[in-house]
Amino acid sequence: MKTALAVIAVLIVQISRPSSVLSLTTVAAQSNRAFFEIGAGTLSPTDPAIVTLSLRATAGWILGGQNAISAEYSRQSANRSEGNDLGKFSRHFVGIAWQHAFHDVFSDQEPMKQQYLLRVSGGAIFRGTFPEAVGDQNLRNAPYVDVGLVIRYPFSSHIAVVGTVEDAIGFLPAETVSSYCMNDNNLVLCYPEGGSQYYTFDLPANTQHNFGVLVSAQLRL
């Protein structure tokens, strides 16, 4: 009798083992996947009340159930007050981001469940030219760090909507610029653009907050 029970126990272990391995493999596959995001929103320099159209593209990799890393590009349009050409005077944020949750969110298969993550990123701001610049003058590029909250809402194991509330802090360097216009006690003074006369003035080093609210569509492979 004991021998028969032992044989049955061995058979049960052998039969159940493949399904256990398969289950573990499935969870691991769900937790380690590439993902892509594309979205839009506002990333406003200095004043969060001013809406500044911004676009973002992200490619990343999920590391287990709680962490993800990604490379991201954000295009921050110029405000109307800074010039009519929103594209010419836009700025570009290029960096690496890390997201962390305090519980398993990426391998959780329950859809329609709101999830929260912390976000930290950093990289460089490519600032380009500015209105009334003399010649092809560009502002110096600057490093930035970004901290914020990520709200994720999965519709399925592959598709989710992702919202971020963040502050990208740029560390703008001191520099000397040449411009056909300058602001003197709230009075804007300008020379004719393209002429031989222009203003040269110093810009001090500055810490600039860029307040962002962006919504993206996420695709997990």
VENPE-V823919 format. One line per field, one symbol per residue. ss: DSSP state (A for helix, B for strand, O for the rest). A space follows every 10 residues. Layout:
BEGIN
ss->???
END
This chain:
BEGIN
ss->OAAAAAAAAA AAAAAAAAAA AAAAAAAAAA AOOBBBBBBB BBBBBOOOOO OOBBBBBBBB BBBOOOBBBB BBBBBBOOOA AAOOOOOOOO BBBBBBBBBB OOOOOOOOOO OOOBBBBBBB BBBBBBOOOO OOBOOOOOOO OBBBBBBBBB BBBBOOOOBB BBBBBBBBBB BBOOBBBBBO BBBBOOBBBB OOOOOOOOBB BBBOOBBBBB BBBBBBBBBB O
END
